Amino acid sequence: MRTLPQIFKPPLLLLLLLVLAVIYFALDPAGFSFFPKCPFYWLTGYKCPGCGSQRAVHDLLHLNFRGAFHENPLLVISIPYILGGFAFDYTNLSQRIPRVRKTLYGKTAIILVVIIVIAYWILRNI
Amino acid sequence: MEYFITDGVSNFGPFTLDQLREKNITPATKIWYSGLSGWTPAGEIPELAALLSSTPPPISPPPPQFSYPGINYAQTKPPKTWLVESILVTLFCCLPFGIAGIIYASRVESKFYSGDHQGALLASEDAGRWTKIGFWVGLVSVLIWVVFVIVTALNGGNFENFTPNF
């Protein structure tokens, strides 16, 4: 279990994640009004970069990548990057290929991530 | 006012306040001016406080990178940046906290590769703090929402008039 992310170590969090996966697999957030709402969308009428994530997760759990991409493309595009980041953080990959880590997750990459998130935020509301 | 400073052997001056500013005095530098009974550390003279705060702290040299035989892995990799967790927080709940986490992640990287390992560790702690705050704020908001939904449903309300799900 040493390679598992710290945040997933407590069994309670793992259980929570499992319960959420079951809920989001069984129920489509678009069809039930009791799923949490985005406060930013509620206040401004504009989508935030995370808007559509709940429906996208529902689609992903049903292996409906096209639907997930329609709900929140940034989320779908981020998945390989996030998995790669976890791999570098929690395995010895970053010791074996430190230069790749620095290129993909170093300072320049992080600044690019911020720019992409903000550009996406603006563009999806135009 | 004319100030004199001493290094313990000789004394220098007189200096005006502006000239004193250029001497890079520290709180331990001994100062004398007409009216003081003796040499006094600059840190104990209130009117020099502004001067001292604009003096940069001494620079600690970066630790040697490869002074050990073999490769010291601890120094080839920055401390945890929390970048991935911050992105997840940005996408799933709390954009401001997530963005703050991402900004600190970049500071972890830049400080680490400029040789400031201590600063990198501090930035790493900040990044982790913002990410965790985002996580818990999100979780608590959802729990409050769930309680609100249950209470409304028990009172016979419905949610169909609410905003669409986002």
Interface residues (C-beta under 8 A of the other chain):
Chain A: I7 P29 A30 F32 S33 F34 F35 P36 K37 C38 P39 F40 Y41 W42 K47 C48 P49 G50 C51 G52 S53 Q54 R55 N72 L74 L75 S78 Y81 I82 G85 F86 D89 S94 Q95 P98 R101 K102 Y105 G106 K107 I110 I111 V113 V114 V117
Chain B: Y73 T76 K77 K80 T81 L83 V84 E85 I87 L88 T90 L91 F92 C93 L95 I99 I102 I103 A105 S106 E109 S110 Y113 F135 S141 V142 W145 V146 V149 A153 N158 F159 E160 F162 T163 P164 N165 F166
